[in-house]
Amino acid sequence: MPAKEVRDGKEITNPYLIVQQLIERACQTLELQEGVFDILKKPKRIMKVSIPVRRDNGDVVNYTGMRAQHTDILGPTKGGVRFHPNVNEDEVIALSMWMSLKAAIVGIPFGGGKGGIIVNPEEMSEREIEELSRGFIRELEPIMGPERDIPAPDVNTSPQIMGWMLDEFDRLRGRNVPGFITGKPLIIGGSEGRIEATGRGVVMTIQEAAKRLDLELTGMKAVIQGFGNVGSITAKYLHEAGVKVIAVTDAKGGAMDENGLDIQALISYMTEHKSVKGFSDSKDLSNEELFRLDCDILVPAALENQITGENAGDIKAKIVAEAANGPTTPEGTRILEEKGVFIIPDILCNSGGVTVSYFEWVQNAMHYAWKEDEVLEKLEDKMTTAFKVVYDMKEAKQVRMREAAYLLGVGRLAQAMKARGWIKNWEMPIDC
Ligand code: NAD
Protein backbone atom coordinates (compact mmCIF):
# COMPACT_ATOMS: atom_id res chain seq x y z
CA MET A 1 0.00 0.00 0.00
CA PRO A 2 1.69 3.26 -1.06
CA ALA A 3 1.93 5.82 1.76
CA LYS A 4 1.65 8.69 -0.70
CA GLU A 5 0.10 9.12 -4.10
CA VAL A 6 -0.24 12.06 -6.47
CA ARG A 7 -3.78 13.15 -7.27
CA ASP A 8 -4.68 16.26 -9.31
CA GLY A 9 -1.00 17.23 -9.13
CA LYS A 10 -1.10 17.16 -5.29
CA GLU A 11 0.68 14.64 -3.07
CA ILE A 12 -1.81 12.96 -0.75
CA THR A 13 -1.32 10.58 2.12
CA ASN A 14 -3.15 7.26 1.93
CA PRO A 15 -5.94 7.51 4.56
CA TYR A 16 -5.95 3.72 5.08
CA LEU A 17 -2.33 3.88 6.15
CA ILE A 18 -3.01 6.85 8.44
CA VAL A 19 -5.86 5.13 10.27
CA GLN A 20 -3.86 1.88 10.55
CA GLN A 21 -0.94 3.72 12.14
CA LEU A 22 -3.22 5.49 14.62
CA ILE A 23 -4.96 2.23 15.57
CA GLU A 24 -1.61 0.44 15.96
CA ARG A 25 -0.34 3.16 18.28
CA ALA A 26 -3.51 2.96 20.37
CA CYS A 27 -3.19 -0.86 20.59
CA GLN A 28 0.38 -0.45 21.84
CA THR A 29 -0.51 2.20 24.44
CA LEU A 30 -3.42 0.07 25.64
CA GLU A 31 -1.04 -2.92 25.86
CA LEU A 32 -3.33 -5.03 23.70
CA GLN A 33 -2.03 -8.28 22.28
CA GLU A 34 -0.84 -8.28 18.66
CA GLY A 35 -3.91 -10.20 17.47
CA VAL A 36 -6.20 -7.27 18.30
CA PHE A 37 -4.37 -5.02 15.85
CA ASP A 38 -4.39 -7.84 13.28
CA ILE A 39 -8.20 -7.89 13.51
CA LEU A 40 -8.67 -4.12 13.48
CA LYS A 41 -6.14 -3.25 10.78
CA LYS A 42 -8.29 -4.46 7.89
CA PRO A 43 -11.96 -4.85 6.99
CA LYS A 44 -13.89 -8.02 7.73
CA ARG A 45 -15.31 -7.86 4.22
CA ILE A 46 -14.97 -5.76 1.07
CA MET A 47 -17.11 -6.23 -1.99
CA LYS A 48 -16.56 -4.59 -5.39
CA VAL A 49 -19.35 -4.54 -7.95
CA SER A 50 -19.98 -3.46 -11.54
CA ILE A 51 -23.06 -1.34 -12.18
CA PRO A 52 -24.04 -0.93 -15.83
CA VAL A 53 -26.12 2.20 -16.47
CA ARG A 54 -27.79 3.17 -19.74
CA ARG A 55 -27.03 6.85 -20.26
CA ASP A 56 -29.62 9.21 -21.70
CA ASN A 57 -27.79 9.21 -25.04
CA GLY A 58 -28.28 5.43 -25.33
CA ASP A 59 -24.69 4.43 -24.42
CA VAL A 60 -24.15 1.90 -21.66
CA VAL A 61 -21.47 2.76 -19.08
CA ASN A 62 -20.19 0.28 -16.49
CA TYR A 63 -19.51 1.99 -13.12
CA THR A 64 -17.52 0.50 -10.23
CA GLY A 65 -19.05 0.46 -6.77
CA MET A 66 -17.71 -0.93 -3.51
CA ARG A 67 -18.65 -1.50 0.12
CA ALA A 68 -16.27 -2.11 3.01
CA GLN A 69 -17.45 -3.65 6.29
CA HIS A 70 -14.78 -3.11 8.92
CA THR A 71 -15.99 -4.92 12.02
CA ASP A 72 -19.37 -5.94 13.42
CA ILE A 73 -18.23 -6.67 16.98
CA LEU A 74 -20.38 -3.83 18.35
CA GLY A 75 -23.33 -4.29 15.99
CA PRO A 76 -24.33 -4.27 12.31
CA THR A 77 -21.95 -2.26 10.13
CA LYS A 78 -23.09 1.26 9.35
CA GLY A 79 -21.90 4.08 7.14
CA GLY A 80 -22.49 6.34 4.19
CA VAL A 81 -22.24 5.91 0.45
CA ARG A 82 -20.12 8.41 -1.47
CA PHE A 83 -20.44 9.28 -5.18
CA HIS A 84 -17.12 10.80 -6.28
CA PRO A 85 -14.56 10.35 -9.09
CA ASN A 86 -11.76 9.77 -6.54
CA VAL A 87 -13.49 6.93 -4.64
CA ASN A 88 -11.06 4.03 -4.26
CA GLU A 89 -10.70 0.88 -2.19
CA ASP A 90 -8.23 2.26 0.36
CA GLU A 91 -10.35 5.37 0.95
CA VAL A 92 -13.54 3.34 1.46
CA ILE A 93 -11.77 0.96 3.87
CA ALA A 94 -10.33 3.87 5.87
CA LEU A 95 -13.76 5.49 6.06
CA SER A 96 -15.28 2.19 7.30
CA MET A 97 -12.60 1.99 10.03
CA TRP A 98 -13.37 5.54 11.13
CA MET A 99 -17.06 4.56 11.35
CA SER A 100 -16.24 1.69 13.76
CA LEU A 101 -14.30 4.08 15.99
CA LYS A 102 -17.02 6.75 15.88
CA ALA A 103 -19.75 4.34 16.91
CA ALA A 104 -17.54 3.09 19.75
CA ILE A 105 -16.76 6.62 20.96
CA VAL A 106 -20.34 7.80 20.90
CA GLY A 107 -21.54 4.55 22.47
CA ILE A 108 -23.94 3.14 19.89
CA PRO A 109 -24.28 -0.53 18.84
CA PHE A 110 -22.90 -0.27 15.31
CA GLY A 111 -19.82 -1.46 13.49
CA GLY A 112 -18.16 0.48 10.69
CA GLY A 113 -19.10 0.34 7.02
CA LYS A 114 -18.66 2.61 4.04
CA GLY A 115 -19.49 2.48 0.34
CA GLY A 116 -18.83 4.42 -2.78
CA ILE A 117 -19.16 4.62 -6.53
CA ILE A 118 -16.44 5.99 -8.80
CA VAL A 119 -18.49 8.61 -10.62
CA ASN A 120 -18.93 12.32 -11.11
CA PRO A 121 -22.66 12.77 -10.47
CA GLU A 122 -22.52 16.34 -11.80
CA GLU A 123 -22.22 14.85 -15.29
CA MET A 124 -25.36 12.73 -14.91
CA SER A 125 -29.10 13.37 -15.23
CA GLU A 126 -31.45 12.60 -12.36
CA ARG A 127 -32.69 9.46 -14.15
CA GLU A 128 -29.13 8.19 -14.60
CA ILE A 129 -28.30 8.82 -10.91
CA GLU A 130 -31.45 6.93 -9.90
CA GLU A 131 -30.50 3.98 -12.10
CA LEU A 132 -26.97 3.98 -10.67
CA SER A 133 -28.24 4.11 -7.07
CA ARG A 134 -30.69 1.25 -7.64
CA GLY A 135 -27.97 -0.82 -9.40
CA PHE A 136 -25.62 -0.32 -6.44
CA ILE A 137 -28.21 -1.81 -4.09
CA ARG A 138 -29.11 -4.68 -6.46
CA GLU A 139 -25.47 -5.78 -6.54
CA LEU A 140 -24.79 -5.38 -2.81
CA GLU A 141 -28.11 -6.64 -1.46
CA PRO A 142 -26.72 -10.04 -0.36
CA ILE A 143 -24.43 -8.41 2.23
CA MET A 144 -26.83 -5.67 3.42
CA GLY A 145 -29.87 -5.35 5.67
CA PRO A 146 -31.00 -3.70 8.92
CA GLU A 147 -29.24 -6.31 11.07
CA ARG A 148 -26.23 -6.56 8.77
CA ASP A 149 -25.06 -3.38 7.08
CA ILE A 150 -26.98 -0.10 6.91
CA PRO A 151 -26.07 2.66 4.41
CA ALA A 152 -26.60 6.44 4.75
CA PRO A 153 -25.76 9.65 2.83
CA ASP A 154 -22.21 10.94 2.40
CA VAL A 155 -20.46 13.15 -0.17
CA ASN A 156 -22.80 13.80 -3.14
CA THR A 157 -25.58 11.54 -1.90
CA SER A 158 -28.89 12.86 -0.59
CA PRO A 159 -32.12 11.80 1.15
CA GLN A 160 -33.66 11.33 -2.33
CA ILE A 161 -30.90 8.87 -3.25
CA MET A 162 -31.56 7.03 0.05
CA GLY A 163 -35.25 6.89 -0.95
CA TRP A 164 -34.41 5.20 -4.29
CA MET A 165 -32.03 2.81 -2.56
CA LEU A 166 -34.66 1.86 0.03
CA ASP A 167 -37.26 1.30 -2.67
CA GLU A 168 -34.90 -1.02 -4.56
CA PHE A 169 -34.09 -2.98 -1.39
CA ASP A 170 -37.80 -3.32 -0.50
CA ARG A 171 -38.54 -4.64 -4.00
CA LEU A 172 -35.74 -7.20 -3.79
CA ARG A 173 -36.94 -8.41 -0.37
CA GLY A 174 -40.61 -8.18 -1.33
CA ARG A 175 -41.54 -6.26 1.82
CA ASN A 176 -40.97 -2.97 3.64
CA VAL A 177 -37.60 -2.81 5.42
CA PRO A 178 -37.33 0.85 6.55
CA GLY A 179 -34.40 0.14 8.91
CA PHE A 180 -32.27 -0.89 5.92
CA ILE A 181 -31.09 2.68 5.30
CA THR A 182 -30.89 5.97 7.22
CA GLY A 183 -30.97 9.59 6.09
CA LYS A 184 -34.07 8.80 4.01
CA PRO A 185 -36.95 11.28 3.53
CA LEU A 186 -39.26 11.70 6.54
CA ILE A 187 -42.33 10.42 4.71
CA ILE A 188 -40.81 6.93 4.29
CA GLY A 189 -39.39 6.60 7.80
CA GLY A 190 -36.60 9.17 8.03
CA SER A 191 -35.86 10.82 11.37
CA GLU A 192 -36.50 14.38 12.36
CA GLY A 193 -33.14 16.10 12.71
CA ARG A 194 -31.13 13.65 10.57
CA ILE A 195 -30.25 16.06 7.75
CA GLU A 196 -28.91 18.55 10.25
CA ALA A 197 -27.40 16.04 12.69
CA THR A 198 -23.75 16.06 11.61
CA GLY A 199 -23.45 19.87 11.49
CA ARG A 200 -25.35 20.26 14.75
CA GLY A 201 -23.06 17.70 16.38
CA VAL A 202 -20.01 19.57 15.07
CA VAL A 203 -21.23 22.78 16.72
CA MET A 204 -21.97 20.93 19.99
CA THR A 205 -18.35 19.70 20.10
CA ILE A 206 -17.07 23.22 19.36
CA GLN A 207 -19.18 24.51 22.27
CA GLU A 208 -17.71 21.84 24.56
CA ALA A 209 -14.17 22.68 23.40
CA ALA A 210 -14.73 26.40 24.02
CA LYS A 211 -15.88 25.60 27.58
CA ARG A 212 -12.75 23.54 28.28
CA LEU A 213 -10.51 26.25 26.78
CA ASP A 214 -12.36 28.99 28.66
CA LEU A 215 -13.24 30.79 25.44
CA GLU A 216 -16.38 32.81 24.74
CA LEU A 217 -17.92 31.75 21.39
CA THR A 218 -19.90 34.95 20.86
CA GLY A 219 -18.00 37.23 18.52
CA MET A 220 -15.48 34.57 17.46
CA LYS A 221 -14.60 34.28 13.78
CA ALA A 222 -14.95 31.00 11.88
CA VAL A 223 -14.01 29.82 8.39
CA ILE A 224 -15.39 26.66 6.74
CA GLN A 225 -14.06 24.56 3.87
CA GLY A 226 -16.94 22.76 2.11
CA PHE A 227 -20.50 24.08 2.00
CA GLY A 228 -22.50 20.91 1.41
CA ASN A 229 -24.68 19.19 3.98
CA VAL A 230 -22.17 19.31 6.84
CA GLY A 231 -20.48 22.65 6.09
CA SER A 232 -23.69 24.64 5.53
CA ILE A 233 -25.46 23.28 8.64
CA THR A 234 -22.35 23.89 10.74
CA ALA A 235 -22.31 27.49 9.45
CA LYS A 236 -25.99 27.91 10.32
CA TYR A 237 -25.60 26.76 13.93
CA LEU A 238 -22.29 28.54 14.50
CA HIS A 239 -24.03 31.71 13.36
CA GLU A 240 -26.90 31.01 15.80
CA ALA A 241 -24.32 30.54 18.58
CA GLY A 242 -23.06 34.09 17.93
CA VAL A 243 -19.99 33.12 15.86
CA LYS A 244 -19.20 35.24 12.80
CA VAL A 245 -18.68 32.96 9.78
CA ILE A 246 -16.40 35.15 7.67
CA ALA A 247 -15.45 32.80 4.81
CA VAL A 248 -16.42 29.53 3.14
CA THR A 249 -15.14 27.63 0.13
CA ASP A 250 -16.50 24.77 -1.97
CA ALA A 251 -15.18 22.77 -4.92
CA LYS A 252 -15.78 25.71 -7.30
CA GLY A 253 -14.68 28.77 -5.31
CA GLY A 254 -15.41 30.72 -2.15
CA ALA A 255 -17.16 33.63 -0.49
CA MET A 256 -15.77 35.99 2.12
CA ASP A 257 -17.05 38.91 4.16
CA GLU A 258 -14.96 40.26 7.05
CA ASN A 259 -18.15 41.37 8.83
CA GLY A 260 -19.70 37.91 8.71
CA LEU A 261 -21.58 36.24 5.84
CA ASP A 262 -25.38 36.19 5.77
CA ILE A 263 -25.62 32.40 6.19
CA GLN A 264 -29.31 31.97 5.38
CA ALA A 265 -28.92 33.99 2.18
CA LEU A 266 -25.74 32.05 1.32
CA ILE A 267 -27.53 28.70 1.75
CA SER A 268 -30.34 29.89 -0.59
CA TYR A 269 -27.74 31.13 -3.11
CA MET A 270 -25.80 27.84 -2.96
CA THR A 271 -29.01 25.80 -3.42
CA GLU A 272 -29.81 27.79 -6.56
CA HIS A 273 -26.30 28.11 -8.06
CA LYS A 274 -24.77 24.82 -6.76
CA SER A 275 -21.81 26.83 -5.42
CA VAL A 276 -21.05 29.70 -3.05
CA LYS A 277 -18.91 31.36 -5.72
CA GLY A 278 -20.28 34.75 -6.80
CA PHE A 279 -22.44 35.23 -3.68
CA SER A 280 -23.71 38.80 -3.34
CA ASP A 281 -20.78 41.22 -3.22
CA SER A 282 -18.60 38.89 -1.18
CA LYS A 283 -15.00 38.29 -2.21
CA ASP A 284 -14.10 35.01 -3.99
CA LEU A 285 -11.27 33.00 -2.37
CA SER A 286 -9.36 29.73 -2.74
CA ASN A 287 -8.79 27.00 -0.15
CA GLU A 288 -5.19 28.21 0.27
CA GLU A 289 -6.42 31.71 1.11
CA LEU A 290 -9.13 30.32 3.42
CA PHE A 291 -6.60 28.38 5.49
CA ARG A 292 -4.45 31.50 5.90
CA LEU A 293 -7.24 33.73 7.22
CA ASP A 294 -7.13 35.29 10.65
CA CYS A 295 -9.86 33.40 12.55
CA ASP A 296 -10.61 31.52 15.80
CA ILE A 297 -12.26 28.39 14.41
CA LEU A 298 -11.43 26.46 11.23
CA VAL A 299 -13.89 23.79 10.10
CA PRO A 300 -12.70 21.52 7.29
CA ALA A 301 -16.00 20.02 6.00
CA ALA A 302 -15.04 18.73 2.53
CA LEU A 303 -12.69 15.81 1.95
CA GLU A 304 -9.57 14.05 3.30
CA ASN A 305 -6.00 15.39 3.19
CA GLN A 306 -6.79 19.12 3.22
CA ILE A 307 -4.63 20.29 6.16
CA THR A 308 -1.11 19.13 5.39
CA GLY A 309 2.52 19.81 6.21
CA GLU A 310 2.40 22.51 3.55
CA ASN A 311 -0.44 24.66 4.88
CA ALA A 312 -0.79 23.78 8.61
CA GLY A 313 1.89 26.35 9.51
CA ASP A 314 -0.29 29.13 8.03
CA ILE A 315 -3.38 28.27 10.09
CA LYS A 316 -4.20 30.87 12.73
CA ALA A 317 -7.30 29.26 14.29
CA LYS A 318 -7.33 28.24 17.97
CA ILE A 319 -9.77 25.38 17.30
CA VAL A 320 -9.81 23.07 14.28
CA ALA A 321 -13.11 21.15 14.22
CA GLU A 322 -12.76 18.19 11.85
CA ALA A 323 -16.25 17.97 10.38
CA ALA A 324 -14.91 16.02 7.38
CA ASN A 325 -13.42 12.55 7.71
CA GLY A 326 -9.62 12.53 7.69
CA PRO A 327 -9.09 16.19 6.72
CA THR A 328 -5.69 16.48 8.43
CA THR A 329 -2.58 14.47 7.52
CA PRO A 330 -0.25 13.24 10.30
CA GLU A 331 2.24 15.98 9.40
CA GLY A 332 -0.57 18.57 9.48
CA THR A 333 -1.63 17.26 12.90
CA ARG A 334 1.93 17.44 14.23
CA ILE A 335 2.34 21.08 13.16
CA LEU A 336 -1.06 22.15 14.55
CA GLU A 337 -0.44 20.39 17.87
CA GLU A 338 3.00 21.98 18.21
CA LYS A 339 1.37 25.38 17.69
CA GLY A 340 -1.09 24.58 20.50
CA VAL A 341 -4.16 24.38 18.25
CA PHE A 342 -7.00 22.42 19.85
CA ILE A 343 -8.07 19.74 17.33
CA ILE A 344 -11.52 18.18 17.72
CA PRO A 345 -10.76 14.90 15.90
CA ASP A 346 -13.06 13.73 13.11
CA ILE A 347 -14.10 10.52 14.86
CA LEU A 348 -15.55 12.65 17.66
CA CYS A 349 -16.44 15.88 15.84
CA ASN A 350 -18.65 14.50 13.06
CA SER A 351 -20.19 11.58 14.96
CA GLY A 352 -23.56 13.39 15.23
CA GLY A 353 -24.52 11.95 11.82
CA VAL A 354 -24.15 8.31 12.78
CA THR A 355 -25.77 9.07 16.14
CA VAL A 356 -29.02 10.32 14.62
CA SER A 357 -28.81 7.52 12.02
CA TYR A 358 -28.85 5.19 15.02
CA PHE A 359 -31.92 7.03 16.37
CA GLU A 360 -33.57 6.64 12.94
CA TRP A 361 -32.85 2.89 12.95
CA VAL A 362 -34.26 2.59 16.50
CA GLN A 363 -37.43 4.50 15.53
CA ASN A 364 -37.87 2.26 12.47
CA ALA A 365 -37.53 -0.84 14.67
CA MET A 366 -40.19 0.57 17.05
CA HIS A 367 -42.45 1.74 14.18
CA TYR A 368 -42.60 5.05 16.01
CA ALA A 369 -41.30 8.57 15.31
CA TRP A 370 -39.85 10.97 17.84
CA LYS A 371 -40.34 14.73 17.65
CA GLU A 372 -37.35 16.87 16.65
CA ASP A 373 -36.86 18.17 20.21
CA GLU A 374 -36.57 14.62 21.51
CA VAL A 375 -34.01 13.69 18.83
CA LEU A 376 -31.97 16.83 19.56
CA GLU A 377 -32.00 16.27 23.30
CA LYS A 378 -30.72 12.72 22.79
CA LEU A 379 -28.10 13.94 20.29
CA GLU A 380 -26.83 16.57 22.72
CA ASP A 381 -26.59 13.99 25.49
CA LYS A 382 -24.56 11.62 23.26
CA MET A 383 -22.25 14.34 21.90
CA THR A 384 -21.47 16.00 25.24
CA THR A 385 -20.88 12.61 26.88
CA ALA A 386 -18.60 11.52 24.01
CA PHE A 387 -16.66 14.79 24.25
CA LYS A 388 -16.30 14.36 28.01
CA VAL A 389 -14.99 10.78 27.83
CA VAL A 390 -12.47 11.67 25.12
CA TYR A 391 -11.35 14.70 27.13
CA ASP A 392 -11.11 12.59 30.32
CA MET A 393 -8.95 10.08 28.42
CA LYS A 394 -6.74 12.95 27.19
CA GLU A 395 -6.26 14.14 30.77
CA ALA A 396 -5.78 10.65 32.22
CA LYS A 397 -3.17 9.59 29.65
CA GLN A 398 -1.69 13.10 29.08
CA VAL A 399 -2.11 12.87 25.31
CA ARG A 400 -3.72 15.08 22.62
CA MET A 401 -7.37 14.85 21.64
CA ARG A 402 -6.80 12.69 18.52
CA GLU A 403 -4.78 10.10 20.40
CA ALA A 404 -7.34 10.14 23.23
CA ALA A 405 -10.18 9.51 20.76
CA TYR A 406 -8.31 6.53 19.29
CA LEU A 407 -7.54 5.16 22.76
CA LEU A 408 -11.21 5.35 23.65
CA GLY A 409 -12.46 3.92 20.34
CA VAL A 410 -9.95 1.09 20.14
CA GLY A 411 -10.31 0.43 23.87
CA ARG A 412 -14.06 0.01 23.57
CA LEU A 413 -13.67 -2.30 20.57
CA ALA A 414 -11.23 -4.35 22.67
CA GLN A 415 -13.76 -4.37 25.54
CA ALA A 416 -16.29 -5.87 23.09
CA MET A 417 -13.75 -8.49 22.01
CA LYS A 418 -13.18 -9.34 25.66
CA ALA A 419 -16.93 -9.61 26.29
CA ARG A 420 -17.19 -11.97 23.31
CA GLY A 421 -14.38 -14.10 24.71
CA TRP A 422 -11.83 -13.22 22.00
CA ILE A 423 -9.27 -11.79 24.43
CA LYS A 424 -8.59 -12.36 28.13
CA ASN A 425 -6.76 -10.60 30.97
CA TRP A 426 -7.02 -7.02 29.76
CA GLU A 427 -8.56 -3.95 31.38
CA MET A 428 -9.58 -0.56 29.94
CA PRO A 429 -7.24 2.08 31.48
CA ILE A 430 -10.03 4.47 32.50
CA ASP A 431 -13.51 3.79 33.74
CA CYS A 432 -15.88 4.63 30.87
P1 NAD B 1 -21.57 17.13 0.46
O1 NAD B 1 -21.43 16.43 -0.83
O2 NAD B 1 -22.93 17.56 0.90
O3 NAD B 1 -20.61 18.43 0.50
C1 NAD B 1 -19.25 18.39 0.22
C2 NAD B 1 -18.77 19.82 0.07
O4 NAD B 1 -17.36 19.84 -0.08
C3 NAD B 1 -19.34 20.55 -1.16
O5 NAD B 1 -19.63 21.88 -0.81
C4 NAD B 1 -18.19 20.48 -2.14
O6 NAD B 1 -18.25 21.50 -3.12
C5 NAD B 1 -17.03 20.67 -1.19
N1 NAD B 1 -15.74 20.30 -1.75
C6 NAD B 1 -15.41 19.19 -2.45
N2 NAD B 1 -14.11 19.27 -2.83
C7 NAD B 1 -13.64 20.44 -2.34
C8 NAD B 1 -12.39 21.11 -2.40
N3 NAD B 1 -11.36 20.57 -3.03
N4 NAD B 1 -12.28 22.30 -1.79
C9 NAD B 1 -13.32 22.87 -1.13
N5 NAD B 1 -14.51 22.29 -1.05
C10 NAD B 1 -14.67 21.10 -1.64
O7 NAD B 1 -20.90 16.17 1.56
P2 NAD B 1 -21.13 16.18 3.13
O8 NAD B 1 -22.14 15.14 3.44
O9 NAD B 1 -21.30 17.57 3.61
O10 NAD B 1 -19.73 15.58 3.63
C11 NAD B 1 -18.59 16.42 3.85
C12 NAD B 1 -17.60 15.67 4.73
O11 NAD B 1 -18.24 15.31 5.97
C13 NAD B 1 -17.06 14.35 4.16
O12 NAD B 1 -15.75 14.15 4.62
C14 NAD B 1 -17.99 13.31 4.78
O13 NAD B 1 -17.42 12.02 4.80
C15 NAD B 1 -18.12 13.91 6.17
N6 NAD B 1 -19.29 13.44 6.93
C16 NAD B 1 -20.55 13.56 6.43
C17 NAD B 1 -21.62 13.12 7.20
C18 NAD B 1 -23.05 13.31 6.76
O14 NAD B 1 -23.94 13.02 7.56
N7 NAD B 1 -23.32 13.79 5.56
C19 NAD B 1 -21.39 12.52 8.46
C20 NAD B 1 -20.08 12.44 8.94
C21 NAD B 1 -19.04 12.90 8.15
Residues whose N, C-alpha, C, O or C-beta is under 5 A from the ligand:
A	BS01	NAD	P153 D154 V155 N156 T198 Q225 G226 F227 G228 N229 V230 G231 T249 D250 A251 N287 A301 A302 L303 A323 A324 N325 N350 G353
